[in-house]
Amino acid sequence: MFLSAKTKQKRTDHQKVLMARCAGIAPPRLRKRRVLAKSGALSQDGYKPNHLIFKQFLNNQPLKLTFKNGQTACAIQVDHPVDLSAALNQIGLHGSRPVLVVVGGASKMSDQSMARLRLLFVNVLAPIAETLGACVVDGGTDTGVMQMMGQARAEIAGTFPLVGIAPVGKIALPDAPPSYSGETSLEPHHTHFVLIPGSTWGDESPWLARIATTLADGKPSVTVMANGGAITLLDLFENKKAGRPLVVLGGSGRLADEITMAVSYPEQEARESVTELLQPNHLQQNHLTCYDLSQPFSELTKIIMEGLTRQSRYTLTLPVR
C-alpha cells in the first residue's frame, strides 16, 4: 500500500507520542511543534514552517526577539542541562560575574506595599546590579517582580544583563498574541531569555537556580524573594540547594510574610515546608535573611552588597518583630 510522505510522518509522530506517554514525557521535537503552532510559527498543517523562528528553535539556535516597545532580546531554547553552558555562550552570556536572582510575585499586596516594593527595585536592586556589573536572573514574564525588575532596569537606563528563564510551553512570543489563556507574555525590558522544557509553572525552578550558578561561575550570588506562593517556595528550595544566600522581603505579603513570621517567632508552629526551608544545610549555616520592607533601604543594600561581594562568610539574619 502506497503511503504519502505526510501520512508516514504522522504515523511516525504518533508512535513517538505513544512511546513518550509510556515514559511519562513528551518528545522535545513534538513539544516544540505544539508550542510554535500556538505562537503562530507553524502553518496550519503543523509541519511546514512559515517563519524563521521555527527552524531556529528546532535547532536550538539563538533567536532575536523584538518587542512592541522597540526593545530587542536574545533568546535560546535549552533541552538538556549539559547544553546549558554552550547555550549561554551562544547568546553572549559568558565569563563569570556576580548574580542576583529575583523570585516571587506581587499578588494581594496593599497599594502602599506595592509602591514601596517598586521603589526598592528602582533604588536598590537595579542600582546594585549596575554598580557591580552583576547579572540578574528571574522568571522573565511580564508580571509581578519580573515586571518590576524589567521596569527598574529601564528607569535607571541600566546596562546589566537581565535574563528571564521560562517554560517554553507557557510563554507567548512577542510577535504573536497569546493563543490561549495559559500563555504569558515576556517582559519587554529583559535582555536575554532561556526557554526550558516544560508546560507547567514550576518546571523552570531547578533551571533558574542552575543557570544562576552557571552564570556566576564561582562569583558570589544572592537570591532576593518578595511575596510569592507555591512556585516561589520551589524556587527557594532550589536556590538553597545551590548554596545561594536567600533574602526574604518581609512585609511584601503571602509566602514572604509567612517565612518572616517563622523566623521572628520560632516558638510558634510553622508550616512543615517553611520549617524545612529554614533548616541550615551543609553548605551554609545562616543561609536566610529577613528584611522588613518598612526598614531603610540602606539596610537591604548592605545585606545584598555583602552577599554579592563576599565581605562576610554568612548572610546576617535579621529578626523582624
Protein Blocks (a to p, Z undefined) as FASTA:
>chain_A
ZZdfklmmmmmmmmmmmmmmmnopacfklmmmmmmmmnopacfkomaccbfklmmmmnop
acddddfkopacdddddfbfklmmmmmmmnopgcjddddddedddehiafklmmmmmmmm
mmmmmmmmmmnopacddehpaehjllmmmmmmmmnopabdcdddddfklcccfkbccfbf
kbccddfkbfbdcddedjbehjlmmmmmmmmmmmnnopacddddeejifklmmmmmmmmm
nopacdddehiapjlmmmmmmmmmmmbccdfklmmmmpccfkbmblcccddfkbcfklmm
mmmmmmmnopafbdcddddZZ
